[in-house]
Structure formats: C-alpha cells, structure tokens
C-alpha cells in the first residue's frame, strides 16, 4: 500500500512542478503516474547500477548528491520514453529529483 501512495505522491509532485515550471510539460495526470512508475523502476535498476560505482569512487561521502544526479539522469531517460512527458534541460530534472527526494524523505520519517 505504501508503494502506491508514494507513487501517487510522486505523480502529484511531477504534476505540480509541471504547473510551476515552464520547462516541464506533461499531458495529463495518467501520464504523470506512469512516468512516476517508470522513474521508480528505472531508479531501482539503472539508477542502482549508476550509483554503485559513483558511491565507491566518492567513498559514499556525497551519496545524496550522487543520488540526485542519477535520479535526474533517470528522469531524462523517462523523458525520452514518453511522448506526453517533456523536460527541457538538466536543471528542471534536478529540481524534480530534489522535490521527490525531499518528499520521499518526509514520508519515510513520518
């Protein structure tokens, strides 16, 4: 149940940021939920494979920054997979990743 709630909240974050930032375009909320699901799946698979060597190289000292950058890369990959989802530039992808990280951290502590 927690996964579904987190998925819907991440979708709401994407939808809100698309409303606030002109560099992010999303067709509708259904697309948003699918994009959030794909971001979660890619982050668990591809993201892990990208984070592991980077955390080893940095000795885990900047793991939060590594996680943000890898999540931003995953968001850009999801941008290429969906025609109804567009993120123009890497900075909006970092803003989305930061928003998801902050809300995810708040949900895990609550």
C-alpha positions as CSV (number, residue, x, y, z in Angstrom):
1,X,0.0,0.0,0.0
2,X,2.9,2.4,0.8
3,X,4.3,1.9,-2.7
4,X,1.0,3.0,-4.3
5,X,0.8,6.1,-2.0
6,X,4.4,7.0,-2.8
7,X,3.7,6.6,-6.5
8,X,0.7,8.9,-6.4
9,X,2.6,11.5,-4.3
10,X,5.5,11.4,-6.8
11,X,3.0,11.8,-9.6
12,X,1.5,14.8,-7.8
13,X,5.0,16.3,-7.3
14,X,5.6,15.9,-11.1
15,X,2.3,17.4,-11.9
16,X,2.8,20.4,-9.6
17,X,6.3,21.1,-10.9
18,X,5.0,20.9,-14.4
19,X,2.4,23.5,-13.5
20,X,5.1,25.7,-11.9
21,X,8.0,25.3,-14.3
22,X,7.5,26.1,-18.0
23,X,10.4,23.7,-18.9
24,X,8.3,20.7,-17.9
25,X,5.4,19.5,-20.0
26,X,3.0,16.7,-19.0
27,X,-0.1,15.7,-21.0
28,X,-2.3,14.6,-18.1
29,X,-2.3,13.0,-14.6
30,X,-2.5,9.5,-16.0
31,X,0.8,10.1,-17.9
32,X,2.2,11.6,-14.8
33,X,1.5,8.4,-12.7
34,X,3.0,6.2,-15.5
35,X,6.1,8.4,-15.6
36,X,6.4,8.2,-11.9
37,X,6.2,4.4,-12.1
38,X,8.8,4.2,-14.8
39,X,11.1,6.6,-12.9
40,X,10.8,4.4,-9.8
41,X,11.6,1.2,-11.8
42,X,14.5,2.8,-13.7
43,X,15.8,4.3,-10.4
44,X,15.8,0.8,-8.8
45,X,17.6,-0.9,-11.7
46,X,19.6,1.5,-13.9
47,X,20.0,4.0,-11.1
48,X,21.5,1.4,-8.8
49,X,24.0,0.4,-11.5
50,X,25.0,4.1,-11.9
51,X,25.1,4.9,-8.2
52,X,27.1,2.0,-7.1
53,X,30.4,2.9,-8.8
54,X,30.0,6.6,-8.1
55,X,29.5,5.9,-4.4
56,X,32.5,3.6,-4.4
57,X,34.7,6.3,-6.1
58,X,33.5,9.0,-3.7
59,X,33.6,6.7,-0.7
60,X,29.9,7.5,-0.1
61,X,30.8,10.9,1.2
62,X,28.5,12.7,-1.3
63,X,25.9,10.0,-1.7
64,X,23.0,12.4,-1.6
65,X,24.4,14.4,-4.5
66,X,25.1,11.2,-6.4
67,X,21.5,10.1,-5.8
68,X,20.2,13.4,-7.0
69,X,22.3,13.4,-10.2
70,X,21.5,9.8,-11.0
71,X,17.7,10.4,-10.4
72,X,18.0,13.4,-12.8
73,X,19.5,11.2,-15.4
74,X,16.8,8.7,-14.9
75,X,14.2,11.5,-15.3
76,X,15.8,12.4,-18.6
77,X,15.7,8.8,-19.7
78,X,11.9,8.7,-18.9
79,X,11.6,11.9,-20.9
80,X,12.8,10.1,-24.0
81,X,10.5,7.1,-23.3
82,X,7.2,9.1,-23.1
83,X,5.8,11.4,-25.8
84,X,3.5,13.1,-23.2
85,X,6.3,14.0,-20.9
86,X,9.0,16.6,-21.7
87,X,11.7,18.0,-19.6
88,X,13.7,20.7,-21.4
89,X,17.2,20.8,-19.8
90,X,19.0,19.1,-17.0
91,X,18.2,21.8,-14.3
92,X,14.5,21.0,-14.3
93,X,15.3,17.3,-14.0
94,X,17.4,18.1,-10.9
95,X,14.6,20.2,-9.5
96,X,12.2,17.2,-10.0
97,X,14.7,14.9,-8.3
98,X,15.2,17.3,-5.4
99,X,11.4,17.6,-4.9
100,X,11.0,13.8,-5.0
101,X,13.9,13.3,-2.6
102,X,12.5,15.9,-0.1
103,X,9.0,14.5,-0.1
104,X,10.3,10.9,0.0
105,X,12.4,11.7,3.0
106,X,9.5,13.4,4.8
107,X,7.3,10.3,4.1
108,X,9.9,7.9,5.3
109,X,10.3,9.7,8.6
110,X,6.6,10.2,9.2
